[in-house]
Amino acid sequence: MTAVMIGVDPHKGSHTAVAIGAAEEPLGNLRVRASAGQAQRLVRWAAKWPERTWAVEGAGGLGHLLAQQLVAAGELVLDVQPKLGARVRLLATGDSNKNDPNDALSVAVAALRSKARRQVRADDHEAVLRVWSRRHRDLGRAKNQAACRLHAVLCEPVLGARRDHRSSGHPHPRARHAVRRRRAGPHRPCRRPPGGHAAPG
């Protein structure tokens, strides 16, 4: 049996880890900021427990990057489905409300109790390409949304000015200019004699 199970509750901005023993007693906890060195900091903190196993909630989703970093560092990592951690919280407290330390503790307990535990393997090249392709599509959609919103903001003053002209009963400046040209009649070019002076009208 695993001597120490470390449950991790991953988030976009930070990750919370809680270590428990075989009797499910808490041994320590740590919260790290999500960054390039997140896995190294967690491994340094857990070095005091040589016989350790990591249980990452949603290792195929939000916890994917951290789980892969831990595997690359030579750690044994298990994937815990979010519903298992929620079930442990509900049975332990009768409440399914989430907070980071309790979530990480529930993940570790769920990993200890579960018989069908899936070990996280290093991604192959095909899986990595699928992840990057999905993220590229997401970034493309986000860029298009931002461009459309910017276009709407930039067009608002022009559309607002046109609405103001219509509501005031005054024609648009371009329309007034066209009216003046029609009233002035057709434009006749000025004819100049060979001497360079305009002929008297």
C-alpha positions as CSV (number, residue, x, y, z in Angstrom):
1,M,0.0,0.0,0.0
2,T,1.1,3.6,-0.7
3,A,2.9,5.1,2.3
4,V,1.9,8.7,1.4
5,M,-0.8,9.8,-1.0
6,I,-0.7,13.5,-2.1
7,G,-3.9,14.8,-3.5
8,V,-3.8,17.8,-5.8
9,D,-6.7,20.2,-6.5
10,P,-5.6,22.1,-9.7
11,H,-6.8,25.5,-10.8
12,K,-5.8,28.0,-13.5
13,G,-4.0,30.3,-11.0
14,S,-2.8,27.9,-8.3
15,H,-2.6,24.3,-7.2
16,T,-3.2,23.0,-3.7
17,A,-1.6,19.7,-2.5
18,V,-2.4,17.8,0.7
19,A,-0.4,14.7,1.8
20,I,-2.1,12.0,3.9
21,G,-0.8,8.7,5.3
22,A,-2.2,5.2,4.9
23,A,-4.7,5.9,7.7
24,E,-5.9,9.0,5.9
25,E,-4.3,11.3,8.5
26,P,-3.2,14.7,7.1
27,L,0.6,15.1,7.0
28,G,1.0,18.5,5.3
29,N,-0.2,20.8,2.6
30,L,1.1,23.3,0.2
31,R,-0.3,25.8,-2.3
32,V,1.8,26.8,-5.3
33,R,1.2,29.4,-8.0
34,A,0.6,28.0,-11.5
35,S,3.8,28.6,-13.3
36,A,6.6,26.9,-15.2
37,G,8.2,25.7,-12.0
38,Q,5.1,24.4,-10.3
39,A,6.0,20.7,-10.5
40,Q,9.6,21.3,-9.3
41,R,8.3,23.2,-6.2
42,L,5.8,20.4,-5.4
43,V,8.5,17.7,-5.8
44,R,10.9,19.6,-3.5
45,W,8.2,19.9,-0.8
46,A,7.3,16.2,-1.1
47,A,10.9,15.0,-0.9
48,K,10.4,14.2,2.8
49,W,8.1,11.3,1.8
50,P,10.2,9.0,-0.4
51,E,7.3,6.5,-0.9
52,R,4.7,8.8,-2.3
53,T,2.1,8.8,-5.0
54,W,0.4,11.8,-6.5
55,A,-3.4,11.9,-7.1
56,V,-4.3,14.8,-9.5
57,E,-8.0,15.6,-9.9
58,G,-8.9,15.8,-13.6
59,A,-5.5,14.8,-14.9
60,G,-7.1,14.6,-18.4
61,G,-8.5,18.1,-18.1
62,L,-7.6,21.1,-15.9
63,G,-4.8,19.1,-14.2
64,H,-3.4,17.7,-17.4
65,L,-0.3,20.0,-17.6
66,L,0.7,19.5,-13.9
67,A,0.2,15.7,-14.1
68,Q,2.4,15.5,-17.2
69,Q,5.1,17.6,-15.5
70,L,5.1,15.3,-12.5
71,V,5.3,12.2,-14.7
72,A,8.2,13.8,-16.6
73,A,9.9,14.4,-13.2
74,G,9.7,10.6,-12.5
75,E,6.7,10.7,-10.1
76,L,3.9,8.2,-9.9
77,V,0.7,10.0,-10.7
78,L,-2.9,8.8,-10.5
79,D,-5.9,10.4,-12.3
80,V,-8.9,11.0,-9.9
81,Q,-12.2,11.9,-11.5
82,P,-13.8,15.0,-10.0
83,K,-17.0,13.0,-9.2
84,L,-14.9,10.7,-6.9
85,G,-13.6,13.6,-4.9
86,A,-17.0,15.2,-4.6
87,R,-18.4,11.9,-3.4
88,V,-15.8,11.7,-0.6
89,R,-16.6,15.3,0.5
90,L,-20.3,14.6,0.6
91,L,-19.9,11.4,2.6
92,A,-17.4,13.0,5.0
93,T,-19.2,16.3,5.7
94,G,-22.7,16.0,4.1
95,D,-21.8,19.1,2.1
96,S,-20.6,19.2,-1.5
97,N,-19.3,22.8,-1.3
98,K,-15.7,23.2,-2.5
99,N,-12.6,24.8,-1.1
100,D,-9.1,24.1,-2.1
101,P,-7.6,22.3,1.0
102,N,-10.6,20.1,1.5
103,D,-10.8,19.4,-2.2
104,A,-7.2,18.2,-2.2
105,L,-7.7,16.1,0.9
106,S,-10.8,14.5,-0.7
107,V,-8.8,13.7,-3.9
108,A,-6.1,12.0,-1.8
109,V,-8.7,10.0,0.2
110,A,-10.6,9.0,-3.0
111,A,-7.3,7.8,-4.6
112,L,-6.5,5.6,-1.5
113,R,-10.0,4.1,-1.4
114,S,-10.6,3.6,-5.1
115,K,-9.8,0.2,-6.5
116,A,-10.0,1.3,-10.2
117,R,-7.1,3.8,-10.2
118,R,-5.8,4.9,-13.5
119,Q,-2.1,5.7,-13.7
120,V,-1.2,8.8,-15.7
121,R,1.2,8.0,-18.6
122,A,3.4,10.5,-20.5
123,D,1.6,11.8,-23.6
124,D,2.7,10.6,-27.0
125,H,3.3,13.0,-29.9
126,E,-0.2,12.5,-31.3
127,A,-1.9,13.4,-28.0
128,V,0.3,16.5,-27.7
129,L,-0.7,17.6,-31.2
130,R,-4.4,17.1,-30.4
131,V,-4.1,19.3,-27.3
132,W,-2.2,22.1,-29.2
133,S,-4.7,21.9,-32.1
134,R,-7.7,22.3,-29.7
135,R,-6.0,25.2,-28.0
136,H,-5.2,26.8,-31.4
137,R,-8.9,26.7,-32.3
138,D,-9.8,28.2,-28.9
139,L,-7.3,31.0,-29.4
140,G,-8.7,31.6,-33.0
141,R,-12.2,31.9,-31.7
142,A,-11.1,34.3,-28.9
143,K,-9.3,36.5,-31.4
144,N,-12.3,36.7,-33.7
145,Q,-14.5,37.6,-30.8
146,A,-12.1,40.3,-29.7
147,A,-11.9,41.7,-33.2
148,C,-15.7,41.9,-33.6
149,R,-16.1,43.6,-30.2
150,L,-13.4,46.2,-31.2
151,H,-15.1,46.8,-34.5
152,A,-18.4,47.5,-32.7
153,V,-16.8,49.9,-30.3
154,L,-15.0,51.8,-33.1
155,C,-18.2,52.0,-35.2
156,E,-20.4,53.3,-32.3
157,P,-19.3,57.0,-32.6
158,V,-20.0,57.1,-36.4
159,L,-23.4,55.3,-36.0
160,G,-24.3,57.6,-33.1
161,A,-23.5,60.7,-35.1
162,R,-25.7,59.5,-37.9
163,R,-28.6,58.8,-35.5
164,D,-28.2,62.3,-34.0
165,H,-28.5,63.9,-37.4
166,R,-31.6,62.0,-38.2
167,S,-33.2,62.7,-34.9
168,S,-32.4,66.5,-35.1
169,G,-34.1,66.9,-38.5
170,H,-31.0,68.3,-40.1
171,P,-29.5,66.5,-43.0
172,H,-26.1,64.9,-42.8
173,P,-23.2,67.2,-43.8
174,R,-22.6,65.2,-47.0
175,A,-26.3,65.6,-47.9
176,R,-26.1,69.4,-47.4
177,H,-23.0,69.6,-49.6
178,A,-24.9,67.7,-52.4
179,V,-27.9,70.1,-52.1
180,R,-25.6,73.1,-52.5
181,R,-24.0,71.6,-55.6
182,R,-27.5,71.0,-57.1
183,R,-28.6,74.6,-56.4
184,A,-25.4,76.0,-57.9
185,G,-26.2,74.3,-61.2
186,P,-23.9,72.3,-63.5
187,H,-20.2,73.2,-63.2
188,R,-18.8,74.9,-66.2
189,P,-15.0,74.9,-66.6
190,C,-13.3,78.3,-67.0
191,R,-12.1,78.9,-70.6
192,R,-8.9,80.7,-70.9
193,P,-7.7,82.5,-74.1
194,P,-4.3,81.8,-75.5
195,G,-2.9,84.8,-73.5
196,G,-3.6,83.1,-70.2
197,H,-6.3,85.4,-68.9
198,A,-9.9,84.3,-68.5
199,A,-12.3,85.6,-71.1
200,P,-14.8,88.2,-69.8
201,G,-18.2,86.7,-69.0
